[in-house]
Amino acid sequence: MRLYVPEAHQWNLTYASGQGGTLSVTSSGEFKDGRGEFFDTEPYNGRNILVRQVWSDITPSSCHFEQALSEDGGKTWEVNWITTDTRVSDESDKAQ
């Protein structure tokens, strides 16, 4: 779920698990100059860690995503997920 909060000029991002029927911790942040940066705090191995999600290189057909974790309050980051998503054309796109 992506919800915009106009008063704060920020987005809240929440993911759903189809396996467990649960929602993730909500990440909050904003898009600025073509880059989206979102943060949350999540439990990990019995402690709370800071999580950063960055959306960049955003085009109508693709975007780049990186997630990183910090155990020291954001002084250092360990990237644990990188992906580039590309829109796949379907048959209706080809007919136009």
N, C-alpha and C positions, 0 to 999 in steps of 0.2 A: 504494500500500500504506500502510495506517495501522497502526502497531504501538505498543502501549502498553508502557512499561518501568516496572513497578510500583516498583522500587527507587528510581528517579529521579523518579517521579510525572510523567513526561513522555511525550509522543507523538513518534514519528518518522514523518515523511511522506515517501514516495518515489513518484515518478511514473514511468510506463513510456512509452516511445515505440514506437508500433506501426510507424512508418516505419523506424527504425533498429535496433529490437530492443535498446534500451539502457535503463538505469535512470538517473534523475536523481540529483543530489547530494541526500542526505537532509537535510531540515529538521527541527530539533528544537524542541520548545516545549511549552506547556501551555494548557489551557482553565481560565480563572478568571473567575468572575462573568459567565458567558455570552459570553466573548470568548476566542478562541484566537489566540495569538501565537507564530510559529515563525520561526527564523533559520537561515541557512546561509551559507557562503562559496562563491562560484562564480567560475570564470575568465571574464573578459569583456575583450575587446580587449587581450589580453596581460597583464592584471592581475587580481588577486583583488578581488572586490567583496562587500559584505555584502548579503544579500537577506532581506527581512522579508515574511512572509505573515500577514495578519490575517483571521480569520473572525469575523464579528459578526452581530448581529440574527438569531440562530439560532432558528428555529421548526420545528415538525414538517414544514412544507411549503416552507420557504425559508431561505436564508442569504445574507449579503453577504460578498464576498471582495475584498481589496485586496492587491496585491503592490507593493513599493517597493524601489528599489536605492539603495545608499549607497556612494560612492567615498571617503568620508572617515571610515570606521569607525563610522558611525551618527550623526554630528553633524547631517547633513542627509540628507533622503530625497527621491527622485524616484519618484513613483507611476507605474508603467508598465502596470498592469492593474487594472481594476475590473469586477466583475460581481456581479449578484444572480441566484442560481440559484433556480428555482421548480420544485417537483415537479409533474409532469404526471400527471393521473389517467388510469388505463387503464380498460378496460371492466369489469374485475373490481371496481375501486373503486366504480363507478357502481351495480353490482348490490347492494351492501351497504346 
